[in-house]
Amino acid sequence: MIRYHDEEWGVPVHDDRTLFEFLALEGAQAGLNWETVLRKRERYREVFDGFDAERIARYDAKKVRALLADPGIIRNRLKISATISNAQAFLDVQRGFGSFDRYLWQFTGGKTLQRVRRGRNSGGLQVESAPEDVRASTSESDAMSKDLKKHGFRFVGSTICHALMQATGMVNDHVSTCFRWGLQ
């Protein structure tokens, strides 16, 4: 988790395949913790063909059975099915917007939103907010969620969208005392 935080979380991503990977993994994470998904990430990359949306969009019942039998991923039929249908929706969005990157980043105006966490009053002193004080959703993630659903995506609630935005650098939610905060 430290390496992920220090090297990846919050770094702006503009590669469509990587954005699709994060969308799929954030959906798989629903109801679980991110560490569980992160530990399974390499296996996900293997069994989901490197998150090649064109290949995933063509998965059939035989492939779904193989995925459901694989202990290296989260074996939830709804989440696996959503990844497949999301690949199909992803390809439609790519065609309509020119890239998935252009589509997603429109929700932040094409730039990283810098969040400055408000300090908390602790015994009369202003202190930096704690990681657990970060909001689970924002007006931007609400808008993204609503629009993704309109385009046929599943497992894209506002909380998942906000986590996607944080992970891919659309939102900088590092605390201001973190060395990563000023690197965006």
VOTI-78547 format. One record per residue (C-alpha): x, y, z. Coordinates in steps of 0.5 Angstrom, whole numbers, padded with zeros to 4 digits, always signed. Layout:
REM VOTI-78547
XYZ...
This chain:
REM VOTI-78547
+0000+0000+0000+0006+0005+0002+0009+0004-0005+0002+0004-0009+0001+0011-0005+0008+0014-0006+0009+0012-0014+0002+0011-0017-0004+0014-0013-0006+0021-0015-0001+0021-0021-0005+0024-0027-0007+0018-0032-0009+0019-0039-0008+0013-0042-0015+0009-0044-0013+0002-0042-0010+0004-0035-0016+0008-0034-0021+0002-0036-0016-0002-0031-0018+0003-0026-0025+0003-0027-0025-0005-0027-0021-0005-0021-0025+0000-0017-0032-0003-0019-0029-0010-0017-0027-0007-0010-0034-0005-0008-0036-0007-0001-0029-0009+0000-0022-0006+0001-0017-0003-0004-0012-0007-0001-0015-0014-0003-0016-0011-0010-0009-0009-0010-0006-0016-0008-0010-0019-0014-0008-0014-0019-0003-0018-0023-0008-0024-0023-0013-0019-0026-0009-0016-0031-0007-0024-0033-0014-0026-0034-0017-0020-0036-0012-0020-0042-0009-0014-0040-0015-0010-0039-0016-0010-0047-0023-0007-0048-0024-0010-0055-0022-0017-0052-0026-0017-0046-0032-0014-0050-0032-0021-0053-0032-0025-0047-0037-0031-0047-0040-0036-0042-0034-0040-0042-0030-0035-0041-0034-0032-0035-0034-0039-0032-0027-0039-0032-0026-0033-0029-0031-0035-0023-0027-0041-0022-0020-0037-0021-0019-0036-0014-0014-0030-0016-0019-0025-0017-0026-0023-0014-0031-0029-0016-0037-0025-0016-0041-0026-0022-0044-0019-0022-0038-0015-0022-0035-0020-0027-0041-0019-0032-0040-0011-0031-0033-0011-0033-0035-0014-0039-0041-0010-0041-0037-0004-0038-0032-0006-0044-0037-0005-0049-0039+0001-0046-0032+0004-0046-0031+0002-0053-0038+0006-0055-0035+0012-0051-0028+0012-0054-0032+0012-0061-0036+0018-0059-0031+0022-0055-0025+0020-0059-0022+0017-0053-0024+0015-0046-0019+0020-0043-0022+0026-0046-0029+0023-0044-0027+0022-0036-0023+0028-0035-0029+0033-0038-0031+0032-0031-0025+0036-0028-0025+0041-0033-0019+0037-0036-0014+0038-0030-0013+0036-0023-0017+0039-0018-0013+0041-0012-0017+0039-0005-0014+0043+0001-0016+0039+0007-0019+0043+0012-0016+0043+0019-0020+0040+0025-0020+0044+0031-0017+0039+0036-0016+0042+0043-0016+0049+0041-0011+0048+0035-0012+0047+0028-0009+0040+0026-0009+0037+0019-0015+0033+0017-0014+0025+0017-0014+0021+0011-0021+0018+0014-0024+0025+0013-0023+0025+0006-0030+0025+0003-0033+0019-0001-0036+0023-0006-0036+0030-0009-0041+0034-0014-0036+0032-0020-0036+0024-0018-0044+0025-0018-0044+0028-0025-0039+0023-0027-0043+0017-0024-0050+0019-0027-0047+0020-0034-0043+0013-0034-0049+0010-0032-0053+0014-0038-0048+0011-0042-0049+0004-0040-0044+0003-0035-0045-0001-0028-0041-0001-0021-0040+0006-0022-0044+0010-0016-0041+0016-0014-0036+0013-0009-0033+0009-0014-0032+0015-0019-0029+0019-0013-0024+0013-0012-0023+0013-0019-0022+0020-0020-0017+0020-0014-0013+0014-0016-0012+0017-0023-0010+0024-0021-0017+0027-0023-0017+0030-0016-0011+0031-0011-0014+0028-0004-0007+0028-0001-0006+0031+0005-0002+0038+0004+0003+0035+0009+0004+0029+0004+0010+0029+0000+0006+0027-0006+0001+0033-0005+0005+0038-0009+0008+0034-0014+0001+0034-0019
